[in-house]
Amino acid sequence: MSTQIDIDTTWILKQLQVGEQAVVEFKAEATTIQHTLDKLNKQVSPNFMTRYIEVKEGLGKK
């Protein structure tokens, strides 16, 4: 009986490690996506030409 419990415990611990690794990878991917979204949200205009003109005017003011 103890052999069966040991096997089950080992399997459960391995599954927990797999789950923990998946969480770490998910958090890393979520952080990357959040940074990308933050960069996009900082843009004043989604239109490329409008944004180009805004940047050009901003550089001209400096």
PLY file of the C-alpha trace (Angstrom):
ply
format ascii 1.0
element vertex 62
property float x
property float y
property float z
element edge 61
property int vertex1
property int vertex2
end_header
0.00 0.00 0.00
2.80 2.46 0.78
4.29 1.90 -2.69
1.06 3.03 -4.31
0.94 6.13 -2.10
4.59 6.94 -2.91
3.91 6.65 -6.64
0.83 8.85 -6.37
2.73 11.43 -4.31
5.58 11.50 -6.82
3.15 11.90 -9.71
1.30 14.69 -7.90
4.54 16.55 -7.17
5.59 16.28 -10.82
2.22 17.62 -11.92
2.55 20.52 -9.49
5.97 21.36 -10.91
4.55 21.28 -14.44
1.72 23.54 -13.31
4.09 25.96 -11.61
6.22 26.19 -14.76
3.10 26.83 -16.84
2.13 29.66 -14.48
5.60 31.23 -14.77
5.45 31.06 -18.58
1.91 32.47 -18.59
2.92 35.39 -16.37
5.89 36.15 -18.62
3.70 36.12 -21.72
1.05 38.25 -20.00
3.71 40.78 -18.99
4.97 40.95 -22.58
1.44 41.50 -23.87
0.79 44.16 -21.23
3.95 46.05 -22.21
2.89 45.92 -25.86
-0.57 47.20 -25.00
0.92 49.98 -22.87
3.07 51.09 -25.80
0.03 51.09 -28.09
-2.05 53.04 -25.59
0.62 55.75 -25.41
0.20 56.46 -29.09
-1.94 59.53 -29.61
-3.44 58.38 -32.90
-3.76 54.91 -34.43
-3.55 56.38 -37.94
0.04 56.09 -39.21
0.10 59.32 -41.23
-1.51 61.31 -38.44
0.97 59.85 -35.96
3.87 60.63 -38.32
2.77 64.27 -38.53
2.34 64.47 -34.74
5.85 63.12 -34.17
7.30 65.41 -36.84
5.61 68.44 -35.26
6.76 67.31 -31.81
10.34 67.08 -32.99
10.06 70.51 -34.59
8.98 72.08 -31.28
12.15 70.95 -29.49
0 1
1 2
2 3
3 4
4 5
5 6
6 7
7 8
8 9
9 10
10 11
11 12
12 13
13 14
14 15
15 16
16 17
17 18
18 19
19 20
20 21
21 22
22 23
23 24
24 25
25 26
26 27
27 28
28 29
29 30
30 31
31 32
32 33
33 34
34 35
35 36
36 37
37 38
38 39
39 40
40 41
41 42
42 43
43 44
44 45
45 46
46 47
47 48
48 49
49 50
50 51
51 52
52 53
53 54
54 55
55 56
56 57
57 58
58 59
59 60
60 61
